[in-house]
Amino acid sequence: MPGPRAASARPEGEGSRAAPSRRGLLRASLASAAVLLGGGALAGCGAAAASSDPRTVRMWDLFSGADGALLDELIDIARPDMPGTRVERTVLEWGTPYYTKLAMASAGGRGPDVAVSHMSRLSGYAPLGLLDSWDTGLLAEFGIHEEDFAEAVWSRTQHQDRTYAVPLDTHPFIVFFHPDTARKAGLITGEGALDQDAFSTPERFLEAGRELAAASGRQGVAFGYVNDTAQGWRLFYGLYRQTGNDFDLPLGGTVRANVDAMTEVIAFMQKLVDGRTNPRRLDYPAAIAAFTNRQTGMILSGEWELGTFRTADPNIGAAPFPTVFGTPAVYADAHSFVLPRRPDADAAHRRRTHQAVAAILKAGQVWAKAGHIPAYRPVTRTRAYAHLEPQSRYATAADHVVLDPAVWFAGAGSDFQNSMSQVLQQSLLDGLAPDRAARAMVARINTALSQPSPA
C-alpha cells in the first residue's frame, strides 16, 4: 500500500467566455457555498482527477502522527478483505483548511474516491449536493448493515432518507483518572470501575473533586479550556443535553432554548474551576501536564488523549462522562467516510470503494488502540475488545453520544464552537454571571441563524 502523500495544488484555468451551461452554473453555486462552509477562499484545490490505476482507491484524511500510522496499519490488516485493491492516502491539515479543500474539490467533481469527515460536519455538505450517497445494498453485500451501528450515531448519517456517511468511530469527551488516587478517594467500585453514582449530581461531582484533591494531596479535576476554541463548548453542550434540553435551531429564525437550564450548567462549570479544589486557569497543554504529572486525580478530556496519558501511566483509568444532570448524554463526534461528489462515477470503482470501506470497518480492533470506539459494533462485542483497558470501560458512551446541532454552521473546527467557547471563557475566567453568559450564547446563536445557509 502506498504511504500518505502530500496534496498537490493545481490552480483553476481561465475557461471559456461562452454563456455558462446549467451544469456550469450549478458548479459555480456549489463552489461559492464551499467557500462559505470552509470559512474562506482557496487559491487551489488538490489535484483530484481519477487515478489512472483502477485498482487504487484514493482517500483524503486528516490523520497525522500516531493516528496516521495506525490508519496505515488498519488498512494493511484490512487488505485481505479487499483483494486487488490499493488504498492511497493523502493527509491534509486538520480544521478549516481540510474542509475548505474537500468542499471545493467536491463542488468541482474533482474530489478523491472517499474522504474522512467528522459526522458533525455532514449537515454542511450533504444538503449542498457536495456528497454522493452510499449504496446501502452494496454495503450489506460486504457485511455492513445499519443495525451494526449505535442508533445515536447512525441517525446522523441520514439526509432525505439516504445515507451520506459511514461511521468509522465515535470519539467521546470522557473522564480519565489515576486508579490509585480514585481508589484512595473511595470512588472505585468493587468491579474496579469508576463509581458513576458518586458524580451523579452537581453537588456530588464537586464533592468527588474535593475527595480526589485530598487523595492526591494537590488538586482534584483538571479541565483545559483557556484560549481553546472548542473545550468549553464540549463540556457545556454535553451537560446541557443531560438536562433533557436541546436547541431548536430554525434557519432564518430564532433559537428556542431553556435559558434556565443553560444558566444552571454554566454555574456548575464555574464551581468546577473555582480554583479551590480544582485548577482554575488551565489551557489545554497545561491541563494535560497537570494530569500526567499527577498534580490532579482526574481530567475531563477527549478519549483521543489516551496514548498521551498511557505513556505516563500504563494503568490509566477511564470512564464515560458521568450523568450529572439526570439524562445520559456524552458529547462526542465521529470520524466517518463520505463520498465526494462525482457526477460521472464509475460503477465498478464505486463498488471497489464500498468494499474497501467495509474491510476497514471490520478491522476496527486496530483503530481501537488509539482510544476511539469503533463504530462497527461487531468489533466492540468481541472478546479481544473486552480485554482492552481502559477502552472497554467507556465503550457504552457510544449509546448516549450527542453531536453538535445538525446545522450547517456547527461542527468540528467551526467558528460556531469558537464563538460559544469565547462566552464560556468570559464566564469561567472573568466572572461573567451565568445567566448573562447564557443570554450571550443565545444572542450569538441567533446571529448564526440569521446568516443565509449556503444551501
N, C-alpha and C positions, 0 to 999 in steps of 0.2 A: 504494500500500500504506500503510495507516495506520501511524504510528510506534508505538513502545512506549508503553504507558500504565501508570500506577501501579495496583496492585491495590486494589480497594475492599474494605472489610470489612463483613460482614453477620452479626450475631450470630444464633445459632440461636433459633428460637421455643420456647415452652414445650411445645407439642404436647399431644396428648390424654392423659388419665389412664387410658384404657381399657387392658385387658390387651394387652401387646405382641404383635405378629404375629411369625411366624417370620422374615419379611424384616427386621422391626424389630430383632429380637434379633441377626441377622447384622450389620446395620449398626452396632449398639452394640458388638459384639465387635470388629469391624474398626476402629472409631473408637478403642477402647481400645488396640488394637495399634498404631495410628498414633501415638498419644501416646508409646508406648514407643519406637517407631522414631525419632521426631523428637527425643526427649530431653526432652520437657516438654509441658505442656498448651498449647493455643492458644485464645485467647479467641474469635477469629472468623476463619473462613476466607474467602478471597476469593470474591466472588460468582461463581458458575460456571454459571449457567443457560445453556443452549444459546443461541447467538447467534440473534437474530431474522432475520438475513440468512443464508440457506442457502449463499451463496457464500463466506462467511467461515470460514476455519479458524483457530480460536483456539489460540494457543500460549503456554505458560509456559516461560520460560527464565531462566538466571542470568547472562546475558552483559551486562555493562555496559561503559562506556568504549570502548576501541578494538575489542574483540571484539564488542560490541553493534553498533557502526557497521558492522563487517564483515559481521555476520549480516544486517543490513538490505540491504547490497549483494548478498550471496549470494541472498537471497530475491528481490530485484529482477531479478537476472540469470536466476533460475530461472523467472520468471513465464511466458515463452512455452511452457514445458512443463507448465504447469498453467492452461490457458486458462479464464477466467471465475472464477478463484479468487483471493481476497484472504487474505493471512496477517496476522493481528492478533497482535502480540507483547505479552505482559505480563512485565515484568522484575521478578524478586523477589530478595531478599537471598540471597547465597550461603551455603551451610552448613546448619546445623540449622534456621533459620527457613524456608528453602526446602523442605527435605524434610519438615518437620512440616506445612506448609501443603499440600503435594502429597499427603501421606498422608491427612490429614483430609478434603480435598476428594474424594479418590478413594473413601474409605470411605463417604462420603455420596452417591456417584454424581454429584457436582457439579463434577467437575474440567473442565479445558479439553479440547479435542478431541485435543491432543497436547502432550507436555511433554518437555523435555530433562532427562535424568538421567545421572549418572555410572554407568557399567556396574557399578562395584564396589558400587553400592547395590541392584542388582537382586535379590539374594538376600533382602533385607529387604522386598521389595514383591510380587514375583510369587507366592511361596508363600502369601501372606496373602489373595490374591484382590483386591489393590488395583489390579491392572492387567488389561487385556484383552489377549489375544494378537493378533499381527499376522496377517493373511491372506497367507501367502507366495505363494499363487496370484495374488492381486491385485498384489503387489509384482512378481512375474515378468511380469505383463501390462504393467507400466510400466517393465520393463527392469532390475529389481533381483533378483539371484539370490544364493544362498548362496555360490557359487563366486567371487563378486565381492569377497569379504572374506577377510582372513587368518584361517586356522583358529583361531589363538590368540585372536582377538577374537570371531569368530562363535560359538565354543563357549560363551562366557559369556552369549549371548543366550537360551539354552535353559532351559526348566523343564518337566519331564514331557513332553518331545518336542514342545513348542510354542515358538514364537518370541515373546519378550516385549520385545525391544529391537531397534532398527535402528541400528547404529553410524554416527555422523557422522564421527568421527575417532579417532585414537589420539594421546594426548599423553604421551610418554615422558619419563623422567628421563634426561638425556643429559649430554654434556660440551660446553662452549663453550671456545674458546681464541683467543688472538691469533695469527694465522698467522705474523707476522714473528718473534714470540718463540718459537713452537714450531719454526719452521724453524731459527732460530739454535741451538736446543737439540738439533737433529738428530732431531726427532720427526715430520717430514713425509715422506711417500713421494714417489716420482717423479711420481705422478699428482696430487699436491697434497693428498692426504688425510692424516688423522692416522694415524700408524703404530700400528695396534692391537697389534702384537706387542710394542711397547715397554711396554705396560701389561698384559701377559698373565699376570702372577703378582703376588702382593702385593709381592714384593721389587722387581720391575721397575717396578711402578706408583710405589712410593716413590722409586726411583732417577730415574724420569722427573720426579717432582715436584722433586727436587734439581736436575736439569738445567734445568727451567723457571725455578727460582729463580735459578740462575746466569745464565741468559739474560736474565731480566727485571731483574736487579740488585736484586731485592727478595725476593718470595716466590713459591712455585710454584702451589699449588692452593687455591682458596678453596672453603669449604663453609659455608653459613649455616644453623646448626641451633639456636643458643642461644635458648631460650624459644619455639621453633617447635613447633607441635603435630603436625607431620607429617614434617618433613625427615629426622629421624633414622631414622624407620621406612622412608621411601622408599629411602634408601641401604642400610639393613640388609637389608630383605626382598629387594631385587634381588640383593644379594651372596649372601645365604643360599640363594636359589634357584639361583645359579650353582654352589653346591657339589653340586648334584644332589639336594638335600633339599627337603622341604616340610613343612608342619604337617598332621597328620591331626587333624581337629577334630570329634570326635563330640559333638553337643549332649547335655548331661547327663553326659558322661564326662570323661576327662582327655586332654590333648593328647599326641600322640606326636610327638616332635621329636628331632633329632640335636643334643644339647646341646654335643657337642664341636665340631660344625661352627658352631653359633651362637657359641661361645666364640672360635673362630678368626676369624670375621668381625668380632666386636667388637674383638678385639685389633688387627686391621688398621685398623679405624676409629680406634682410639686413636692408632696411629702416624701415621695420615694427618693428624691435627690435633694433633700433639705440640708445636706452637709453634716448632719449629726451622726446618724448611724451609717448612712451610705454616702459615697462621694458626690459632691455637687457639680463640680465643673470638670468634666472629663470629655475630651474629644475621643474619636474612635480609636486611634492608636494608643492613647493613654489608658483607656478602659481595658483594651487587650493586655497591655503591660501590667496594669494593676492586678488583673486576674491571674495571668501566668506567673507573676511574681508572688502570688499568694497573699497579696495585700487585701483581697476581698475573697469571700467564700463562694460567691455566685456572680454570674454575669448574664445580662439579658442581651442576646445576640442571635445572629443567624447561624443555622447549622453549617453553613459554608466555612465557618471558622474551626471546624473540628480538627483539621490537620494541624493548625497552629497550636491549639490547646493540647492535643495529644502528644505533640513533640515535647511540650513542657511537663506534661503529666500523663503517662501512658494509661493510667487508671481513671481518667477524667469521667465524670458523670454527666448525664444529660437527661432532659425530660421535656415533654410538650409544655408549652407555656400554660401555666395554671389558669383555671377558670376563676377569675377574681370577681366578676360581676354577674354570675348566675347562669349565663348561656355559653356553652362550649363554643369557642371561636379562636382560631390561631391564625394570625396574619402570615401570609405566605405568597409566593409566586411559583411559577412552574416553567422550566425550560421546555420548549415544545418545538416540534418540527412543523414547518409550514412550506407550502409550495408557492414560490414567487410566480406571479402571473406570466404565463407563456401562451400567447394566442394560438400558436400552431404546434402545441406539444406533441411529440412523437409518442404514440400509444405504447409501443414496445419499451421505450425508455422510461416512460412513467411507471410502467409495470415493474421495471428493474428498480426504480426509486422506491416504490412501495415495499418491495421485497427487502431492500437494504435497510429501510427504517424498521421494519418488523424484526429483522435479525438483530439490530442494535438494541431494541427494546428487550428482547428475550435474554440478552447478555447483561442485563441491568445489574446483576450482582456485583460486577466490576465497578460500575458507577457508584454504587452504594458506599464504596470505600472512601469516597470524598465526603460522605456525610449526607448527601442528597438522598431523599426517599424515592426509590424507583417508582414511577407512576404505574408501570405494568405490574399489577398486584400479584400475579402468579410468582413473581420473584420474591416478594416480601413474605410469601406464605411458605417458603422453603425452610428446611431445617438449617441450611447454611446461613440464611439471613437471620434466623432466630438466634444464632450464636454470635452475631456481630454485636460488639459492645463499643460504644453505647447506642449505636444506630437503632437497634431493635427496641430500645427503651422509649423512643419518641416516634416510632412509625405510626402510631394511632393519630398523630397530629393531622395526617392526610385526610382523615374522616371529617375534620372540622375546619378545614382551611377556608379563609376568606381572602380573596384577591382584591386589588384596587377596584373601585367602582368601574363598571363597564361603560365608560365614556371615552371619547377619542383623545381627550387631553390628559388622561391619567395613565398610570403605569410606571414600570421600572425606568429610572433615569429621567423622569419627566419634570418639566418646570412646575407642574402641579404639586408633586411631592415636596419639592424645594420650597414652594410658597407656603404650604401647610407647616412644614418644619420650621420656617422662619418665625411664624407666630408662636409656635410652641417653645422655641428657644427664648423668645421675649418673656414668656411666662415663667419658664423654669430658671432662667438666669437673672432676669431683671425684675421679677415680681409682678408682671402684668397679671391682674386679677383673673381668675379662671373664667368668670362669666364674660369679661371683656375679651379674653382670648377666644372664647367660643364664638362670640359675635363677630370678631375679626375674621375668623376662619370662614364663617358663613358668608361674610361680605366678599371674601376672595373667591369662594366657590361660585358665587353669583356672577362675579366678573368673568370667570372662566366660562360659565354657561352662556353669557351674553355674546361670546365670540362665535361667529358662524362656523359651524362644522365644515371641514373640507368636503364632507360627503354631500 
